[in-house]
Amino acid sequence: MSAPAPGGWGPGPSRPVRPPRSSKTPWIIMAAAIVAVLLVAIGVVLLVTGKDGKKTTAQQTPEPLGTMYTPSPTPTPDDSKGPNDVGVEVGYGVWFTPSKGWLPDWDKTKAGKNYILQQFNARGLIDGYYWVRQTELYDAKGFAEHLVDVESNGMQGVRIGKGTVCQPANPNIKACYALTYTGDWVAKNGKHVSMQGFVTAYQDKFDRVTATDAALETRVYKRRVNELVYMNNTLIKSF
């Protein structure tokens, strides 16, 4: 009699067998990560430089002002007293020296500095005046023309000569303009006194204008005009 067949369903299922892990998997993951980093880096470079290696518009924009250089300071006037600043101070660092015999005007309400030449042995009467005024509202030409207009209001029969562009030797004078004029000053008693004079305006490099308005009685003009010229020359040296 043969042996009985084994009962049940036969041998139970065996435990699942896991395939052996490949040692290559971690290296594959690491390699993929490196490639990803490289791609990101290449993308950033292309974004900054462009495909042809040239800088983009954003990179060509100059640095903000002040980061690359320090601008030169704006020049300022030096109105301190210098070796040629003698006599009477007008302003803006400009001085002049009155000629001998010229006295400060007794009318202190006038703008600027006004000096007068008294008539000999005639108190209260003058042979001439030398008036220095300053402004920042006009250029040299404009101020000279303005002052002649002012004189026109105080005289009769005013005749104005042709304006002249002058070039003083002092390099601190940017522009110069001169006008000559003649006219009659009328006294309170109606007497006419013939006068002859000139206006000269000097403009510095800061556009400040100093002008001289000078006149003498016609009868003494030729004899004493050099005194006016002397005062003008001392003022020119002072700039």
C-alpha positions in Angstrom: 0.0 0.0 0.0 1.4 3.1 -1.0 2.1 6.1 1.3 -0.7 8.6 1.5 -0.4 11.8 -0.5 0.5 14.8 1.5 -2.7 16.6 2.7 -3.7 20.3 2.3 -2.9 22.5 -0.5 0.7 21.6 -0.7 3.5 23.7 0.5 2.6 27.3 1.5 3.8 30.2 -0.4 7.3 31.1 0.3 8.3 34.6 1.5 8.8 37.2 -1.4 12.3 37.5 -2.4 13.4 41.2 -2.8 15.8 41.8 -5.7 19.2 42.9 -4.6 19.7 46.7 -4.5 21.9 48.1 -7.2 24.8 50.1 -5.9 24.5 52.4 -8.9 21.3 54.2 -7.8 22.8 56.7 -5.4 25.4 57.7 -8.0 22.6 58.3 -10.6 20.7 60.5 -8.2 23.8 62.5 -7.3 24.7 62.9 -11.0 21.2 64.2 -11.8 21.4 66.8 -9.0 24.8 68.0 -10.3 23.4 68.3 -13.8 20.4 70.3 -12.4 22.7 72.7 -10.6 24.9 73.2 -13.7 21.8 73.9 -15.8 20.6 76.6 -13.4 24.1 78.2 -13.3 24.3 78.2 -17.1 20.8 79.8 -17.3 21.9 82.6 -14.9 25.0 83.3 -17.0 23.0 83.4 -20.2 20.5 85.7 -18.5 23.2 88.2 -17.5 25.4 88.1 -20.6 23.1 87.0 -23.3 23.7 84.2 -25.8 26.5 85.9 -27.6 28.4 86.8 -24.4 27.6 90.5 -24.6 26.2 92.4 -21.5 22.5 93.0 -21.5 21.0 96.5 -21.4 20.6 96.2 -17.6 24.3 95.5 -17.2 25.2 98.4 -19.5 23.4 101.0 -17.3 26.1 103.2 -15.7 26.6 103.2 -11.9 24.6 105.8 -10.0 26.2 109.2 -9.9 28.7 109.6 -7.1 29.7 105.9 -6.9 32.4 106.0 -9.6 33.9 109.5 -9.0 33.7 112.6 -6.8 32.6 115.8 -8.8 34.7 118.9 -8.5 33.4 121.5 -6.0 31.6 124.5 -7.3 33.9 127.6 -7.2 32.9 130.3 -4.8 33.9 134.0 -4.7 36.9 135.0 -2.7 36.1 138.5 -1.5 38.8 138.7 1.1 41.0 141.8 1.0 44.0 141.5 -1.4 47.1 143.6 -2.1 45.3 145.7 -4.6 42.3 146.4 -2.4 43.1 149.9 -1.1 41.1 153.1 -0.5 37.4 152.6 -0.4 35.5 149.3 -0.3 32.5 149.1 -2.6 31.5 145.5 -2.2 32.0 142.0 -3.7 35.7 142.4 -2.7 36.1 145.4 -5.0 37.8 148.6 -3.9 39.0 151.9 -5.5 41.3 154.7 -4.6 39.8 158.3 -4.8 41.9 160.8 -6.6 43.4 163.7 -4.7 40.8 166.4 -3.9 37.8 164.1 -4.3 35.5 163.9 -1.2 32.8 161.5 0.0 29.3 162.7 -1.0 27.5 164.2 2.0 24.3 162.5 0.9 24.6 159.1 2.7 21.2 157.9 1.3 22.7 157.1 -2.1 23.4 153.5 -3.0 27.0 152.5 -3.6 29.9 154.9 -3.1 29.7 158.4 -4.5 32.7 160.9 -4.4 32.5 164.5 -5.5 34.8 167.2 -6.7 33.9 170.5 -5.1 34.3 173.8 -7.0 37.2 175.9 -5.8 36.1 178.5 -3.3 32.4 177.7 -4.0 31.0 175.7 -1.1 28.0 173.5 -2.1 28.9 173.5 -5.8 30.7 170.7 -7.5 32.7 170.2 -10.7 32.0 166.5 -11.0 31.2 163.2 -9.4 32.4 159.6 -9.4 29.7 157.1 -8.4 30.3 153.3 -8.1 27.3 151.0 -7.9 26.8 147.2 -8.0 24.1 144.8 -9.1 23.3 141.1 -9.9 20.2 142.0 -11.9 21.9 143.0 -15.1 24.9 142.0 -17.2 27.6 144.5 -17.9 26.0 145.9 -21.0 22.5 146.1 -19.5 23.7 147.9 -16.3 25.7 150.5 -18.3 22.7 151.2 -20.4 20.4 151.4 -17.4 22.7 153.9 -15.6 22.8 156.2 -18.6 19.0 156.1 -18.7 19.0 157.1 -15.1 21.3 160.1 -15.9 19.0 161.0 -18.8 16.2 161.5 -16.3 18.3 164.0 -14.3 19.7 166.0 -17.2 18.5 167.8 -20.3 19.8 167.4 -23.9 21.5 164.1 -23.1 23.5 162.6 -26.0 24.8 159.0 -25.6 27.8 157.8 -27.5 28.1 154.4 -29.2 28.7 151.6 -26.7 32.1 149.9 -26.5 33.0 146.4 -25.5 36.2 146.8 -23.4 38.8 144.2 -22.4 40.5 145.1 -19.1 43.8 143.3 -18.3 42.4 141.7 -15.2 41.4 138.1 -16.0 38.8 138.1 -13.2 36.7 140.5 -15.2 34.4 138.4 -17.5 32.9 141.3 -19.4 33.1 145.1 -19.7 30.9 147.6 -21.5 31.4 151.4 -21.7 29.2 154.3 -22.8 30.0 158.1 -23.0 27.4 160.8 -22.6 26.9 164.6 -22.5 24.1 166.6 -21.1 23.0 169.7 -19.1 22.4 169.5 -15.4 19.7 172.0 -14.5 20.0 173.9 -11.2 17.0 174.9 -9.1 17.4 178.5 -10.3 17.1 177.2 -13.9 20.8 177.6 -14.7 22.2 175.0 -17.1 25.5 173.4 -16.4 27.1 171.4 -19.3 28.4 168.0 -18.2 30.4 165.3 -19.9 30.9 161.8 -18.5 31.0 158.0 -19.0 29.6 154.8 -17.5 31.8 151.7 -17.4 30.4 148.3 -16.1 32.6 145.4 -15.2 31.1 141.9 -14.8 33.0 139.2 -12.8 32.9 135.4 -13.4 30.1 135.1 -10.8 28.0 137.5 -12.9 28.2 140.3 -10.3 28.5 143.8 -12.0 30.3 146.8 -10.6 29.8 150.0 -12.6 31.3 153.5 -12.4 29.2 156.5 -13.4 31.5 159.5 -13.7 31.0 163.1 -15.0 32.7 166.5 -14.9 31.7 169.9 -16.0 32.6 170.3 -19.6 34.8 173.3 -18.8 37.1 171.2 -16.7 36.7 167.8 -18.3 39.8 167.8 -20.4 41.9 169.1 -17.5 40.7 166.5 -14.9 39.4 163.5 -16.8 42.6 161.6 -16.0 41.5 161.6 -12.3 38.4 159.6 -13.3 40.5 157.2 -15.4 42.9 156.8 -12.4 40.0 155.8 -10.1 38.7 153.4 -12.7 42.1 151.7 -13.1 42.4 151.2 -9.3 39.0 149.6 -9.3 40.0 147.2 -12.2 43.0 146.0 -10.3 40.9 145.2 -7.3 38.8 142.5 -9.0 
